[in-house]
Amino acid sequence: MFTGIILGKGRIAEKRPAGGGMLFAIVSDFEFTEPAEGESIAVNGVCLTAKTIAGRHFTVDVSPETLTRTNLGGLACGALVNLERALRLADRLGGHLVSGHVDATVRVLERRPVGDYVLFTFALPAGLGRYVIEKGSIAIDGISLTVNRCDAVSFSVSIIPHTLVVTTLGNRQAGDLVNIEVDLIGKYVEKLLSVPLPGDADGSRITPAFLAEHGFLK
């Protein structure tokens, strides 16, 4: 589990076929403290397992599924990626809960400077629109961001100068492909509301009356 607060950037130093997928060797711009082989690292918002890790260097295996479903498959040696180590229970939750399981890749539709900020507009796949709300959270290439505006086909976020410097968004242009992960809490709530209650032969679902009866609503 992650929070979407990027620790630093990394550069892909090597990318080669391995076991049907690819092995990436990445050099980070920060030193790993207490590194542990097998730990989870989010690379552009994709949860991957460190195969080897020491100092500023680590390697990860990337499966064919991940190469197809995320933007990692299209990255070349030398490309920059966002990095975040896994959340510890004692850490501050500065962003929002991010699983590292990418929902889709989308294109940057527009990059527009607004003073010191940059307003990005991204395409929004139809199947994910119901999980994206104004002032809600979304992860873009692993970065926890707040949705400024959204409609049926797109959404926008405003990026502060700090984020432009410490993440890869500073280099993103119209047409670029990014990973997105919508707020997982919304998906769990939707699932719970669609499941019939235990013992209800008529397939009743959770309703406001049910929630009030059990003390969740007043």
Secondary structure as UniProt FT lines:
FT   STRAND          8..18
FT   TURN            19..20
FT   STRAND          21..28
FT   TURN            37..38
FT   STRAND          40..43
FT   TURN            44..45
FT   STRAND          46..54
FT   TURN            55..56
FT   STRAND          57..62
FT   HELIX           64..69
FT   HELIX           71..74
FT   TURN            77..78
FT   STRAND          80..85
FT   TURN            89..90
FT   STRAND          104..114
FT   TURN            115..116
FT   STRAND          117..123
FT   HELIX           126..131
FT   TURN            134..135
FT   STRAND          137..140
FT   TURN            141..142
FT   STRAND          143..146
FT   STRAND          149..150
FT   STRAND          154..159
FT   HELIX           161..166
FT   HELIX           168..171
FT   TURN            174..175
FT   STRAND          177..182
FT   HELIX           184..194
FT   TURN            198..199
FT   TURN            201..202
FT   HELIX           208..213
FT   TURN            214..215
//
